[in-house]
Amino acid sequence: MTEPEIRVPDVRPEVEGVAPLDVGLDGLPGAICTYYLERPEPTLVDPGPSTSLEALEAGLAGIGVGLSDLRHLLLTHVHLDHAGAAGHLARQNPRLEVHIHEDGAPHLADPQRLVASTRRTFGDDHDRLWGEVVPVPRDRLRGWRPGDPRPLRGVRPLPTPGHIAHHLAWEIEHAGVLLAGDALGLNLHVQAPPHPATPPPAVDLPQWRRTLDERLAPVEVDAFGSTHFGLHSGLHPRRIRLRVSLDAQASRVARAMAEGSEAERADAEAFQRETLDLQGPYLSRTRAEAYFSCFPARTDWEGMRFFLSRNPDVLSELQT
């Protein structure tokens, strides 16, 4: 597959009725973006972690919205950088309905396994980055599955597995925007190439390929929103570019696996350095280092290795 050049304006698009809000992470701006929708009812998409609740409330207040005004919370998936604040918001707002793929809903009702998995990945940094995770009351959860009616008028859920099996993107039809979560990778600057977000343990390479090649190919929108970070033009060039990057990442991990554990360690560190070199010119080296300290690229390398080690057919395909 030929890698396309990303040619988009050096500005973020503006979408009427969709307000991107920077909730930050560990004092770092431009790391996590939530989206406020005015229609059809006050709605938030991917609120971020509980450590960002203060910034979230301040961002909403800046556009004249209080937490109690919200009626719906749309989640792309359960990872704590996207959904960690959901339980807190549901506690504070008894009228809030929380929408997610039905396979993700049990992890919000009882987040113990989710927290344990995240703690294994982030270790001592877990509590500083993600904070306390509290359950979403079951009577407030609205699990969606393919074939169900749309949860909101003008809002179309799109199954986009790959980053995680239950991932959903939300097409806001009246605004002409796709709020894609992590389905289109990390898009940290309007000119920077997308970075594949592949942390363990739930990455599925063939499913992500199908998401990019088939599920998202027919989507026609004016802009898309990435949780990491912000609104962008050029859905389809970025979709294809991410597909190329995913395959390249998988192939290099497969080569290192064939050479043994020493090569694996060296290549994981090389991937971290090369990611900083690639993103640094767009973000500034300092900001790139701060971001990829919170979300290490070497962890994405390890996530791909985790998947390939458990899927020998895919590994064999990449090693031939």
Secondary structure, 3 states (H helix, E strand, C coil): CCCCCCCCCCCCCCCCCEEEEECCECCECCCCEEEEECCCCCEEECCCCHHHHHHHHHHHHHCCCCHHHCCEEECCCCCHHHHCCHHHHHHHCCCCEEEEECCCHHHHHCCHHHHHHHHHHHHHHHHHHHCCCCCCCHHHEEEECCCCCCCECCEEEEECCCCCCCCEEEEECCCCEEECCCCCCECCCCCCCCECCCCCCCCCHHHHHHHHHHHCCCCCCCEEEECCCEEECCHHHHHHHHHHHHHHHHHHHHHHHHHCHHHHHHHHHHHHHHHHHHHHHHHCHHHHHHHHHHCCHHHHHHHHHHHHHCCHHHHHHHHC
